[in-house]
């Protein structure tokens, strides 16, 4: 069986320059409590338009794990006034959670009409792909795919 490593990167400018890391993490915990842990929350209705950018089912499954720790999956920092998210490079796992976290934080704190992020995957045989996403507040998603093997169709 071949293996792969996937890494996600996202960065955005916040509307409020006084935003703190505590604000971000507190908001994220509130969303997890109000969406992920609420049986009646309509996850498909809220996130179906974004299915090309992240698999919300996988993200929610990860968040519901008993031993869930955000730091095991992604790192959220403030750098030079920007919110930066970097997914953990996890073997055989897509970084759906990091993509979802990026969207949740952007929709609350981000400036502009869209969030851009990238996902890079490297396979054990030396091939790989990079996806660039532009996720708009209106639910539209634009995706560009680049492969390390020009003849390969991604």
C-alpha positions as CSV (number, residue, x, y, z in Angstrom):
1,X,0.0,0.0,0.0
2,X,1.4,3.4,-0.9
3,X,1.4,6.2,1.6
4,X,0.8,9.9,1.3
5,X,1.3,13.0,3.4
6,X,-1.0,16.0,3.1
7,X,-0.3,19.5,4.3
8,X,-2.8,22.4,4.3
9,X,-1.9,26.1,4.5
10,X,-4.3,29.1,4.9
11,X,-3.8,32.7,5.7
12,X,-6.2,35.6,6.0
13,X,-6.3,39.2,7.2
14,X,-8.8,39.8,10.1
15,X,-11.3,42.6,10.0
16,X,-10.2,43.7,13.5
17,X,-6.4,44.1,13.9
18,X,-6.8,43.7,17.7
19,X,-7.9,40.1,17.3
20,X,-6.0,37.7,19.7
21,X,-5.3,34.0,19.6
22,X,-7.6,33.6,22.6
23,X,-10.4,35.2,20.6
24,X,-9.9,32.7,17.8
25,X,-9.7,29.6,19.9
26,X,-12.6,30.7,22.1
27,X,-14.8,31.2,19.0
28,X,-13.7,27.9,17.6
29,X,-14.7,26.1,20.8
30,X,-18.1,27.9,20.7
31,X,-18.7,26.7,17.1
32,X,-17.6,23.1,18.0
33,X,-20.1,23.2,20.9
34,X,-23.0,24.7,18.9
35,X,-22.5,22.8,15.6
36,X,-20.4,19.6,16.1
37,X,-21.8,18.5,19.4
38,X,-25.4,19.4,18.7
39,X,-27.4,16.5,17.3
40,X,-30.0,18.8,15.7
41,X,-27.5,20.9,13.8
42,X,-28.1,20.8,10.0
43,X,-24.5,20.1,9.0
44,X,-25.4,19.3,5.4
45,X,-27.5,22.4,5.0
46,X,-24.7,24.6,6.5
47,X,-21.7,23.1,4.7
48,X,-22.9,21.2,1.6
49,X,-22.0,24.2,-0.7
50,X,-18.4,23.9,0.5
51,X,-18.1,20.1,-0.2
52,X,-15.4,20.7,-2.8
53,X,-13.2,22.5,-0.3
54,X,-13.5,20.2,2.7
55,X,-15.3,17.1,3.7
56,X,-17.3,18.3,6.7
57,X,-18.2,14.7,7.7
58,X,-14.5,13.8,8.2
59,X,-13.9,17.1,10.0
60,X,-16.8,16.5,12.4
61,X,-15.8,12.9,13.0
62,X,-12.3,14.1,14.0
63,X,-13.7,16.8,16.3
64,X,-15.9,14.1,18.0
65,X,-13.0,11.9,18.9
66,X,-12.6,11.4,22.7
67,X,-9.0,12.4,22.7
68,X,-9.3,15.3,20.2
69,X,-6.6,18.0,20.6
70,X,-6.5,20.8,18.0
71,X,-2.7,20.9,18.1
72,X,-2.5,17.3,16.9
73,X,-4.2,18.4,13.6
74,X,-3.5,22.0,13.0
75,X,-1.6,25.1,14.3
76,X,-3.3,28.4,14.5
77,X,-1.1,31.5,14.9
78,X,-1.2,35.3,14.4
79,X,1.8,36.4,12.4
80,X,2.3,40.1,11.4
81,X,-1.4,40.7,11.9
82,X,-2.5,37.8,9.7
83,X,-4.3,34.6,10.9
84,X,-2.2,31.6,9.7
85,X,-3.3,28.0,9.8
86,X,-1.0,25.1,9.1
87,X,-2.2,21.6,9.1
88,X,-0.2,18.8,10.6
89,X,1.4,16.6,7.9
90,X,-0.5,13.4,8.7
91,X,0.2,10.1,6.9
92,X,-2.8,8.7,5.0
93,X,-5.1,11.5,6.2
94,X,-6.5,14.4,4.4
95,X,-6.5,17.7,6.3
96,X,-10.2,18.2,6.2
97,X,-10.3,19.5,9.7
98,X,-7.8,22.3,9.0
99,X,-9.8,23.3,6.0
100,X,-13.0,23.5,8.1
101,X,-11.2,25.4,10.9
102,X,-9.9,27.9,8.4
103,X,-13.4,28.4,7.0
104,X,-15.0,28.8,10.5
105,X,-12.4,31.4,11.6
106,X,-12.5,33.3,8.3
107,X,-16.3,33.5,8.2
108,X,-16.3,35.1,11.7
109,X,-13.1,37.2,11.6
110,X,-11.8,37.4,8.0
111,X,-11.8,40.4,5.8
112,X,-12.9,40.1,2.2
113,X,-15.3,37.9,0.3
114,X,-13.2,34.8,0.0
115,X,-10.7,32.6,1.7
116,X,-7.8,31.1,-0.2
117,X,-5.9,28.0,1.0
118,X,-3.8,25.2,-0.5
119,X,-3.5,21.5,0.1
120,X,-0.3,19.7,-0.9
121,X,-0.2,15.9,-1.1
122,X,3.0,13.9,-1.7
123,X,2.7,10.2,-2.5
124,X,5.4,7.6,-1.6
125,X,6.2,7.1,-5.3
126,X,7.4,10.7,-5.6
127,X,4.2,12.0,-7.3
128,X,2.0,14.6,-5.7
129,X,-0.6,17.2,-6.2
130,X,-1.4,20.7,-5.0
131,X,-4.9,22.0,-4.8
132,X,-5.7,25.7,-4.5
133,X,-9.1,26.7,-3.2
134,X,-10.9,29.9,-3.2
135,X,-13.9,29.6,-0.9
136,X,-16.5,32.4,-1.2
137,X,-18.9,33.6,1.5
138,X,-21.8,32.9,-0.9
139,X,-20.9,29.2,-0.9
140,X,-19.1,29.0,-4.3
141,X,-15.8,27.3,-4.4
142,X,-13.1,27.5,-7.1
143,X,-10.4,24.8,-7.2
144,X,-7.2,24.6,-9.3
145,X,-5.3,21.3,-9.3
146,X,-1.6,20.8,-10.2
147,X,0.1,17.4,-10.4
148,X,3.8,16.7,-10.2
149,X,3.5,14.3,-13.2
150,X,2.2,16.4,-16.1
151,X,0.7,13.3,-17.8
152,X,-1.3,12.4,-14.7
153,X,-4.9,13.4,-14.4
154,X,-5.8,14.6,-11.0
